[in-house]
Amino acid sequence: MNRVMGYSDRTTIIRIATSRACQILRTVGKTRAVTPIAYAERINRAIDHVVEHLGGPLRLTDVARAARLSPFHFHRVFQVSVGETLAEFVKRLRLERALVMMAHAPRSSLTTIALSCGFAAPADFSRCFKQRYGASPSAFDIKGWREAHGSELQATVSEAAGRRKLNRWPAARNPDRFRVKIRALPARTVAYIRVLNPYRGDAVAKAMQRLISWAERNALADGQWLGYQWDNPEITSLEDCQYYVAVEAERFVPRGEIGRFRFPPTVVAQVEIRGGIDLELRALQWLYGTWLPRSGYVPNDQPGFEAWIGRPFAHGTEYFEIHAQLPVKRA
């Protein structure tokens, strides 16, 4: 989880993608014009529908209906925006969720993992897995995969943090004296902005400033401020990750890049962090690598959260005060 990194302004992406999408729509017959605001809303709805229903059947007609487009139009618009067809996007997310379960719930059978991640049958899961990763699930080196992606993440964060070396502590060590608090959180509705490829540049910080301005105009800036991502950067390629800046809010109308999502009640393992990005990375490494395997908990299907203590970036971009929250369930 990281706030300061991204690769370009989200509005530029929306403008380019919208232009291309409108050109496509004009070639397939008469239809109502798709404005940049309406287009962003539709993509938000589609992706939200996918992540909410990833463990069950996901039909093109249902996702298109969520986006308020015909299936024919939606298929083309989605591919222009996301860079993958809906089928490719869903398969990748399901396989990445399976990798997370393989890493953090090793007692789960491959059949359980396959069905939990939305695959119709274990054979379907094994075939898709081997096509993407070059080995069957039973023969896959999940530890090596995580270490390789973790090294990439560490190198990227080190560069963004001014090329400071980020220490990785051996298992079971806790020199920073992190402490975990288990909390039961109620259902929450958030207003969010989605940020693509958040580990490059300053797109996350820019998106947060846009969201703060929107919240202040709508008298919603006093809610709990959050950052979260469904992707695990030790599993998902950094360029495929998406990060969300958000604020808890109930009464608002989603419009343009401002989306709306409701999280169900959940239990989280919470660690307080007051320091730089290097401290946060160490906290997450300790939480996942040391505390979690010994805790009797496993991650659930909700994203990891950064819950800001006060306003985001109240102390600048080098020092942060947050609660890192890992949604968990009993093993």
C-alpha positions, 0 to 999 in steps of 0.5 A: 500500500502506497500513496505517493506513487503513480505514473500520470494524471488520471484525467489525462487517461480518461480524456484519451480513453474517452476520445477513443471510445467515442470514436468506436461508438460513433462507428457502430450506429446511432447512440447517445453521446458518451461524455468524459464524465459518463464514460468514467462512471461506466468504467467505475461501475463495471470494475466495481461489479467485477471485484464484488462478484469475482467468486461467482459467475461473471457474464458479459451481459451483467457487467455491461448492464452495470456499466449501462452499455449494450454488451456490444458497445461495452466489450469495445469500450472496456478493452479500450479503457483497461487494455484487456478484454473483460474475459482476460481481465476477470481471468487475471484477477481470479488467478491473482486472488488464487495466488494470494490464497496459495501464499497465505492460506496454504492449508486450503486445497486447490479445489477450494481455491479454484471454486472460491476464486470463481473457476467453474472446476479445478481442471479449468483453474489448472489449465488457466493457471498453467497458461499464465504462469507456465506451471501447474498450481501444485508445482508452482513456486509461490515463495519464489514468485513473491520474493521476485515481486517483493524485490521489484516493489522494494526497488520501486519504493526505495527509488521513490523514497530518495533511494534510501535502503529499505531494510527487510527484517528476518522472520520473527524479528520486530525491531520497530515494535509494531503492535496489532490491534484486532478491530471489527469495522461496520459496513462503510460507504466510500467516495473514491478515485481510482488510480492506475499504475500507482507505483510511479510518479505522483498520480496518487497524491494528485488524485487525493488532492482532487478528492479533498477538493471535491469533499470540501465542496460537498461538506464531506471532508470530515469523514475517515480518509482511506487508501486501498487496493484490491491488488497485492503488489507481491502477486500482481505486476506493479503496472497492473495494480490499481490504487483507490483514494477514498473518504467515508461518505453516505449522501452523495451522487457518484459522478465522473471519476468520483465512484461509490463503493460499499464495503461490508462489515469486516474484521481487520488487523491494525498497525499504527504507523507514524513515519516515512514510507520505509517504516510503512513497508517494514510494517507491512512486511512484518504484518504479512510475513511474521504476524499473520502466519502465527496469528490464527488468521488468514486474509479475507477477500477485502482490500488492505486499507490505509486509514489516515489519522487526520487529513491525508498528507497533513505532514507533507509527503515524507512523514505519514500518520496512518493505521494499516488495516489488513482484513482477516478471518479466522483460519 
